[in-house]
Each structure stands twice: as C-alpha cells, then as structure tokens.
Amino acid sequence: MTTMKRIQYHQYGGPEVLRLEDFEPARPGPGEVLVRVKAAAANPMDWQIRNGAMKIVTGRRFPRGLGHDFAGVVVAVGVGVTRFGIGDEVLGGAGMKASGAFAEMVVAEEKAVVAKPASLSWEEAAALPIVGLTAYQAMVSTSKVHAGQAVFIHGCLGGVGRSAAQIALAHGASVSGSCRGSAMREARDLGVAPIVEFDFDATELAGRFDVVFDTAGTLPIKAAQTLLKPGGRIIDITPTPAKFARSALPGPYQVLVAKAVTEDLDAVAQAAGKGALRLPVARTVPLGEAIPALTELERDRTPKGGKLVITTE
Ligand SMILES: NC(=O)c1ccc[n+]([C@@H]2O[C@H](COP(=O)([O-])OP(=O)(O)OC[C@H]3O[C@@H](n4cnc5c(N)ncnc54)[C@H](OP(=O)(O)O)[C@@H]3O)[C@@H](O)[C@H]2O)c1
C-alpha cells in the first residue's frame, strides 16, 4: 500500500509532540473500513488522549495517530462489512484506541460510520460525529426529551452544547443555557432562552428544568440540583473517577460516555442533512498546516463559534 501522511506522535505529551509524518495505512480488519479522509474535525478529546489522560485505554504503542471525527470515501472494507462498499461517501469516528483521523487515510469500525448526506460538504460532515452523537445520546437516548420539557445546557455554544440545544428544540423541549457574555446573541439566534453567563446564580432559575446538561464540567453539583425540577436528571460528560463514583449512586446525577451506536449517528447525520442540525465550521486548514492550528485551539480555545476542520486536498 502507498505511503500516506498523518499527524502522529511518539510519546504522550503536549502539542509539541505532534509531527506530520509518513505512515502506511493498516488494512481494514474484520468489521472495519478504510476511508480516504476528505476532512476531519478537532475535539477536546484529541488533546486529552494525546496528553495521556486515557492511556489505560489507549495503551503504550507508538507512533499513535491523532483525531476522531472524519468524512471521506471508503477505499477498502474488511471481512464481514455489509453496509459499505468502495466509493461510498461516509462520515464517522475513529476508535479511541486507534484514533488517526488527522490523516490522508483512517481505519474505523463499520458501526461508527454512516452515509454522508449529499447536502453536506465534507467539512460540515466531518464536524458532526462525536459532538452530534454525544448530544443525541444525552438528549434523546438517555433523557428522551419531549414537548413540554425544559432543558438547561451549561456551555450551550460548544460543539456538544450547540448540538444538544438544536436536538432538544427539535424534539419540542424549551432550552435555556449558559455561554460567554459576548456570545449571547448567537445563543439567542439558536433559540436558547433565557441565556445566562457561565457564573450565573442558579437560585434565579431554581426548580425549572427536567434536564440539566453540563457540557463543560464546571457546573457545581449544588447549582445543578438547584436548577432541577423534582424527578429531573443531571448529565455530565466530563468524567473523573470521583464523578463516576457519584454517578453510581442513586439520584439524578449521571455521567455519560458516548458510544458508537450506528442508529444514533445516522439520526444525527440525517438531521444535519435536512438542515435541522447545524455545526458551524469556524476555520478550515490543510493537513500540512494543522499542527499550529490544533496547538492554537488547545491553548487559546480559538476559533470560537464553531469547529476547526482539517482538509486533505
Ligand atoms: N463523555 C463523552 O462521551 C464526551 C463526548 C464529547 C465531548 N466530551 C467532553 O465534553 C466537553 C465539551 O466538548 P465540546 O466538543 O462541546 O467542546 P467545546 O466545543 O470546546 O465546547 C466547550 C464549551 O464550554 C464553554 N465553556 C468554557 N468555559 C466554561 C465555563 N467556565 N463554564 C461553562 N462553559 C464553559 C466554552 O465556551 P467558550 O467557547 O466561550 O469558551 C464552549 O462553549 C469536553 O471536555 C469534551 O472532552 C465528552
């Protein structure tokens, strides 16, 4: 197989360990597809994995590729793959252990890949997978939000928060949330009301919400409890050992870790294809210029207002 380029690293560490290097794409194993990447999107999990925060799962074999979310064209399929053939246009996520979406080619499990709606650009498609899937599993699979319910989203303009707001609104719920003071207009345009700043006083919104979704991991548990209606649910997606322990106790608090469920990812792709779920792309860079852009995103949390997307041609 021909040599390709990818962003990889030879030890866990900060952004300085990243290199754009040649690699030989693996053949897809059973149940896997090999995808020629057209676009890939950055997520906080990429640098959390690169830092070694998940090395219990990601292991000690190097070099390791970086990147989860991608959109591209299937170029080979492994034994047992039934849903895809060569030439299919797809979007999906590389497994946490393998990663490697910031590359010209990536291997992914068939179940973590769905058809790309024709109405989406490669960049728009690449922006969807992990944020859309997490938001869908928080709002629909777990909370079953429906008309008449009220949802509070802490960090309603991040990738997950913005997706969750749109999904909850589409399911008939009302959505309130927090964001940076300078971004309130954007939240209002999304349909979020009322909108508060990150350090809001929860007592002013006491007892109003069926679901409190903390996408930033910074909402004190007391504040989340204050916001809840009796019988409501608190969802946190930034796990720590202490949070997992709390999540195991009876009560409204729950840590959610997104899983590659094909039907959920497909629902996300379909919603985006119909224009009902929009993830703005704030910056696009070619693979050859992606390391400085990734470093800036991690250090300065910029660009704001949308995803950083890496393109391969
Ligand atoms: N458990 C899972 O399965 C799972 C899946 C996906 C993501 N995650 C995790 O969920 C988190 C969010 O992911 P994402 O992709 O949505 O990230 P993101 O796009 O970077 O969004 C983070 C949001 O949090 C906001 N924020 C910053 N400081 C805040 C504060 N003090 N209080 C409240 N909000 C604050 C940011 O606002 P500004 O932009 O204005 O700074 C931004 O809107 C990450 O830690 C990610 O690793 C977990």
Ligand as a Chemical Component Dictionary entry (heavy atoms), coordinates in Angstrom:
data_LIG
# 
_chem_comp.id                   LIG 
_chem_comp.type                 NON-POLYMER 
_chem_comp.pdbx_formal_charge   0 
_chem_comp.three_letter_code    LIG 
# 
loop_
_chem_comp_atom.comp_id 
_chem_comp_atom.atom_id 
_chem_comp_atom.alt_atom_id 
_chem_comp_atom.type_symbol 
_chem_comp_atom.charge 
_chem_comp_atom.model_Cartn_x 
_chem_comp_atom.model_Cartn_y 
_chem_comp_atom.model_Cartn_z 
_chem_comp_atom.pdbx_ordinal 
LIG N1  N1  N 0  -18.276 11.888 27.660 1  
LIG C1  C1  C 0  -18.246 11.909 26.344 2  
LIG O1  O1  O 0  -18.576 10.922 25.687 3  
LIG C2  C2  C 0  -17.840 13.165 25.643 4  
LIG C3  C3  C 0  -18.098 13.300 24.275 5  
LIG C4  C4  C 0  -17.778 14.518 23.648 6  
LIG C5  C5  C 0  -17.157 15.522 24.383 7  
LIG N2  N2  N 1  -16.875 15.303 25.697 8  
LIG C6  C6  C 0  -16.242 16.360 26.507 9  
LIG O2  O2  O 0  -17.197 17.391 26.672 10 
LIG C7  C7  C 0  -16.547 18.648 26.755 11 
LIG C8  C8  C 0  -17.188 19.598 25.746 12 
LIG O3  O3  O 0  -16.923 19.125 24.437 13 
LIG P1  P1  P 0  -17.175 20.078 23.190 14 
LIG O4  O4  O 0  -16.761 19.322 21.994 15 
LIG O5  O5  O -1 -18.528 20.664 23.254 16 
LIG O6  O6  O 0  -16.091 21.218 23.497 17 
LIG P2  P2  P 0  -16.066 22.737 23.003 18 
LIG O7  O7  O 0  -16.668 22.825 21.650 19 
LIG O8  O8  O 0  -14.690 23.210 23.249 20 
LIG O9  O9  O 0  -17.088 23.472 23.974 21 
LIG C9  C9  C 0  -16.836 23.751 25.300 22 
LIG C10 C10 C 0  -17.803 24.834 25.707 23 
LIG O10 O10 O 0  -17.661 25.093 27.095 24 
LIG C11 C11 C 0  -17.679 26.500 27.238 25 
LIG N3  N3  N 0  -17.028 26.912 28.470 26 
LIG C12 C12 C 0  -15.768 27.362 28.664 27 
LIG N4  N4  N 0  -15.582 27.680 29.951 28 
LIG C13 C13 C 0  -16.741 27.430 30.565 29 
LIG C14 C14 C 0  -17.192 27.570 31.900 30 
LIG N5  N5  N 0  -16.402 28.002 32.872 31 
LIG N6  N6  N 0  -18.470 27.218 32.177 32 
LIG C15 C15 C 0  -19.296 26.761 31.220 33 
LIG N7  N7  N 0  -18.916 26.595 29.952 34 
LIG C16 C16 C 0  -17.653 26.934 29.635 35 
LIG C17 C17 C 0  -16.980 27.017 26.027 36 
LIG O11 O11 O 0  -17.293 28.378 25.820 37 
LIG P3  P3  P 0  -16.288 29.352 25.036 38 
LIG O12 O12 O 0  -16.154 28.778 23.659 39 
LIG O13 O13 O 0  -16.971 30.638 25.074 40 
LIG O14 O14 O 0  -15.001 29.323 25.794 41 
LIG C18 C18 C 0  -17.574 26.136 24.966 42 
LIG O15 O15 O 0  -18.786 26.641 24.521 43 
LIG C19 C19 C 0  -15.061 18.370 26.503 44 
LIG O16 O16 O 0  -14.395 18.279 27.736 45 
LIG C20 C20 C 0  -15.068 17.022 25.818 46 
LIG O17 O17 O 0  -13.882 16.305 26.002 47 
LIG C21 C21 C 0  -17.208 14.155 26.338 48 
# 
loop_
_chem_comp_bond.comp_id 
_chem_comp_bond.atom_id_1 
_chem_comp_bond.atom_id_2 
_chem_comp_bond.value_order 
_chem_comp_bond.pdbx_ordinal 
LIG N1  C1  SING 1  
LIG C1  O1  DOUB 2  
LIG C1  C2  SING 3  
LIG C2  C3  SING 4  
LIG C2  C21 DOUB 5  
LIG C3  C4  DOUB 6  
LIG C4  C5  SING 7  
LIG C5  N2  DOUB 8  
LIG N2  C6  SING 9  
LIG N2  C21 SING 10 
LIG C6  O2  SING 11 
LIG C6  C20 SING 12 
LIG O2  C7  SING 13 
LIG C7  C8  SING 14 
LIG C7  C19 SING 15 
LIG C8  O3  SING 16 
LIG O3  P1  SING 17 
LIG P1  O4  DOUB 18 
LIG P1  O5  SING 19 
LIG P1  O6  SING 20 
LIG O6  P2  SING 21 
LIG P2  O7  DOUB 22 
LIG P2  O8  SING 23 
LIG P2  O9  SING 24 
LIG O9  C9  SING 25 
LIG C9  C10 SING 26 
LIG C10 O10 SING 27 
LIG C10 C18 SING 28 
LIG O10 C11 SING 29 
LIG C11 N3  SING 30 
LIG C11 C17 SING 31 
LIG N3  C12 SING 32 
LIG N3  C16 SING 33 
LIG C12 N4  DOUB 34 
LIG N4  C13 SING 35 
LIG C13 C14 SING 36 
LIG C13 C16 DOUB 37 
LIG C14 N5  SING 38 
LIG C14 N6  DOUB 39 
LIG N6  C15 SING 40 
LIG C15 N7  DOUB 41 
LIG N7  C16 SING 42 
LIG C17 O11 SING 43 
LIG C17 C18 SING 44 
LIG O11 P3  SING 45 
LIG P3  O12 DOUB 46 
LIG P3  O13 SING 47 
LIG P3  O14 SING 48 
LIG C18 O15 SING 49 
LIG C19 O16 SING 50 
LIG C19 C20 SING 51 
LIG C20 O17 SING 52 
# 
